[in-house]
């Protein structure tokens, strides 16, 4: 789809494998002019298992994101082809990144991991290094479901992963929640704040510095 103008007669369609992607990690044009799109995607069976979990249907899946594996599509506009790959076998959702890199090639991205239908994996925060292919996982514990990890750049930071990840972890057994602050570079714990009541597991979070609440900042 062209960026400018209506372009209705210039929309191009490319066949890919069936799948359902709720949240894209990022998309950008590489140095060869190809479009790269990446994010968790479920196949037909994964969608059935996940849907059964969400609606509480009989025979439901054991987790909300069974078979939600990260895929990468590289769309070659000149050749009219798509290279599609599953690049990780860990069930994840809610991908995030340093938003300074939205629409541009990025090195690091983050996600929430889930146990799959076979019990592989577990609840945690995942960091991917797309340059080296490395994957690092920070487990959050049994029945402790983290929410989407929001990247917050460090004051004066210069590196792409120079900052923090904020996630609200919901304890499904204790009916309690805590705000977990992780170092985005190594996923080490910086702080944990027990909240006065449970915050139900959510999808998206937004955070602003308290300085933005001063003066007329809230009038924009």
C-alpha positions as CSV (number, residue, x, y, z in Angstrom):
1,X,0.0,0.0,0.0
2,X,1.6,3.3,-1.0
3,X,2.3,5.9,1.7
4,X,1.0,8.9,-0.3
5,X,-2.2,9.4,-2.2
6,X,-5.1,7.1,-2.4
7,X,-3.2,4.4,-4.3
8,X,-6.2,2.1,-4.5
9,X,-5.1,0.7,-7.8
10,X,-1.5,0.1,-6.5
11,X,-2.3,-2.1,-3.5
12,X,-0.4,-5.4,-3.9
13,X,-1.3,-8.7,-2.3
14,X,1.3,-11.4,-1.3
15,X,0.3,-15.0,-0.4
16,X,1.5,-16.2,3.0
17,X,0.8,-19.0,5.4
18,X,-2.5,-18.7,7.3
19,X,-2.1,-17.2,10.7
20,X,-3.4,-14.6,13.2
21,X,-1.1,-11.8,14.5
22,X,-2.6,-9.6,17.2
23,X,0.4,-7.4,17.8
24,X,3.2,-6.5,15.5
25,X,6.7,-6.0,17.0
26,X,7.9,-3.6,14.2
27,X,8.0,-3.1,10.5
28,X,10.6,-1.3,8.4
29,X,12.4,-1.2,5.0
30,X,15.8,-2.8,5.0
31,X,18.9,-1.6,3.0
32,X,17.7,-3.5,0.0
33,X,14.2,-1.9,0.0
34,X,12.5,-5.0,1.3
35,X,9.7,-4.7,3.9
36,X,10.4,-6.6,7.1
37,X,7.5,-7.3,9.4
38,X,7.9,-9.2,12.6
39,X,5.6,-10.3,15.5
40,X,4.0,-13.3,17.3
41,X,1.5,-15.2,15.1
42,X,-0.7,-18.2,15.9
43,X,-1.6,-20.9,13.4
44,X,-5.2,-22.4,13.1
45,X,-4.7,-24.8,15.9
46,X,-3.1,-22.2,18.1
47,X,-6.1,-19.9,17.5
48,X,-8.5,-22.6,18.4
49,X,-6.7,-23.4,21.7
50,X,-6.3,-19.7,22.6
51,X,-10.0,-18.9,21.7
52,X,-11.2,-21.7,23.8
53,X,-9.2,-20.4,26.8
54,X,-10.5,-16.8,26.3
55,X,-14.2,-17.8,26.2
56,X,-13.9,-20.7,28.7
57,X,-15.2,-23.3,26.3
58,X,-15.2,-27.0,27.1
59,X,-11.9,-28.6,26.3
60,X,-10.3,-25.2,26.5
61,X,-6.6,-24.7,26.0
62,X,-4.4,-24.4,29.1
63,X,-3.0,-21.0,28.2
64,X,-4.2,-17.9,26.4
65,X,-1.4,-17.9,23.8
66,X,-0.7,-21.4,22.8
67,X,1.5,-21.7,19.7
68,X,2.0,-18.0,19.4
69,X,5.5,-18.0,17.9
70,X,7.4,-15.1,16.5
71,X,7.4,-14.9,12.8
72,X,9.3,-12.8,10.3
73,X,8.0,-11.8,6.9
74,X,10.5,-10.3,4.4
75,X,8.6,-8.9,1.5
76,X,10.6,-8.4,-1.7
77,X,8.7,-5.9,-3.8
78,X,10.9,-6.3,-6.8
79,X,10.7,-10.0,-6.9
80,X,7.0,-10.1,-5.8
81,X,7.8,-12.7,-3.1
82,X,7.7,-13.2,0.6
83,X,10.2,-15.1,2.8
84,X,8.4,-16.3,5.9
85,X,10.0,-17.9,8.9
86,X,9.2,-18.8,12.5
87,X,12.2,-17.5,14.2
88,X,11.6,-18.8,17.8
89,X,9.8,-21.8,19.4
90,X,8.9,-20.0,22.6
91,X,5.2,-18.9,23.0
92,X,5.1,-15.1,23.4
93,X,2.8,-12.2,22.9
94,X,2.7,-8.4,23.5
95,X,6.0,-7.5,21.8
96,X,7.6,-4.1,22.5
97,X,10.7,-2.2,21.7
98,X,12.4,1.1,22.3
99,X,9.9,3.3,20.5
100,X,12.6,5.5,19.0
101,X,13.0,2.6,16.6
102,X,9.4,2.3,15.4
103,X,9.4,2.0,11.7
104,X,13.2,1.6,11.6
105,X,15.5,-1.4,11.8
106,X,15.9,-2.3,15.5
107,X,18.2,-4.7,17.3
108,X,16.3,-5.5,20.5
109,X,12.7,-6.4,21.1
110,X,10.9,-7.7,24.2
111,X,7.8,-9.9,24.8
112,X,5.9,-11.7,27.4
113,X,6.4,-15.5,27.4
114,X,3.7,-18.1,28.2
115,X,3.7,-21.9,28.7
116,X,2.6,-23.6,25.6
117,X,0.0,-26.4,25.3
118,X,2.8,-28.9,26.1
119,X,4.1,-27.0,29.2
120,X,7.2,-25.7,27.5
121,X,8.3,-22.2,28.6
122,X,6.6,-20.3,31.3
123,X,5.6,-16.8,32.4
124,X,8.4,-14.3,32.0
125,X,9.8,-11.3,30.1
126,X,11.9,-12.1,27.0
127,X,14.5,-10.1,25.3
128,X,15.6,-10.8,21.7
129,X,18.9,-9.7,20.2
130,X,18.0,-9.7,16.5
131,X,21.6,-9.2,15.4
132,X,23.0,-12.2,17.2
133,X,19.9,-14.3,17.4
134,X,20.2,-14.6,21.2
135,X,17.2,-14.9,23.5
136,X,17.2,-14.1,27.2
137,X,14.3,-14.9,29.5
138,X,13.6,-13.4,32.9
139,X,11.1,-15.8,34.6
140,X,8.5,-14.2,36.8
141,X,7.4,-17.3,38.6
142,X,4.7,-19.9,38.7
143,X,1.2,-18.4,38.1
144,X,2.8,-14.8,38.0
145,X,1.6,-13.4,34.7
146,X,3.4,-10.2,33.5
147,X,1.7,-7.6,31.5
148,X,3.2,-6.0,28.4
149,X,6.7,-4.7,29.2
150,X,7.0,-1.0,28.4
151,X,10.4,0.3,27.6
152,X,11.4,3.5,29.3
153,X,14.7,5.2,28.2
154,X,17.2,6.0,30.8
155,X,18.0,9.7,31.4
156,X,21.0,10.5,29.2
157,X,21.0,7.0,27.7
158,X,22.6,6.5,24.3
159,X,22.2,2.8,23.5
160,X,19.1,1.2,22.1
161,X,18.6,-0.9,25.2
162,X,19.8,1.8,27.7
163,X,16.7,2.0,29.8
164,X,14.1,0.0,31.9
165,X,11.2,-2.3,31.4
166,X,8.1,-1.7,33.4
167,X,5.6,-4.5,33.8
168,X,2.7,-5.2,36.2
169,X,2.9,-8.8,37.3
170,X,-0.4,-10.4,38.4
171,X,-0.2,-13.2,40.9
172,X,-3.0,-15.6,39.8
173,X,-2.8,-17.6,43.1
174,X,-2.4,-14.8,45.7
175,X,-4.8,-12.3,44.1
176,X,-2.0,-9.7,44.3
177,X,0.1,-7.6,41.9
178,X,3.4,-5.8,41.8
179,X,5.1,-3.4,39.5
180,X,8.4,-4.9,38.4
181,X,11.2,-2.7,37.0
182,X,13.9,-4.5,35.0
183,X,17.1,-3.3,33.5
184,X,16.4,-3.5,29.8
185,X,20.0,-4.4,29.0
186,X,20.4,-7.5,31.1
187,X,16.8,-8.1,32.5
188,X,18.1,-7.7,36.1
189,X,15.6,-6.5,38.7
190,X,16.0,-2.9,39.6
191,X,12.9,-2.6,41.8
192,X,9.7,-4.3,42.7
193,X,6.7,-2.4,44.2
194,X,3.9,-4.3,45.8
195,X,0.6,-2.8,44.8
196,X,-2.2,-2.2,47.4
197,X,-4.6,-4.4,45.3
198,X,-4.5,-6.7,42.4
199,X,-4.3,-5.2,38.9
200,X,-5.9,-7.6,36.5
201,X,-3.6,-8.8,33.8
202,X,-3.7,-6.3,31.0
203,X,-2.5,-5.9,27.4
204,X,-1.1,-2.4,27.1
205,X,0.3,0.1,29.6
206,X,1.2,3.7,29.3
207,X,3.7,5.5,31.6
208,X,4.6,9.2,31.8
209,X,7.1,11.0,34.0
210,X,5.6,12.8,36.9
211,X,7.2,16.0,35.6
212,X,4.6,15.8,32.7
213,X,1.9,16.4,35.3
214,X,3.3,19.8,36.3
215,X,2.1,23.1,35.0
216,X,0.3,23.1,31.6
217,X,1.8,19.8,30.4
218,X,-1.6,18.1,30.5
219,X,-3.4,20.6,28.3
220,X,-1.9,19.3,25.0
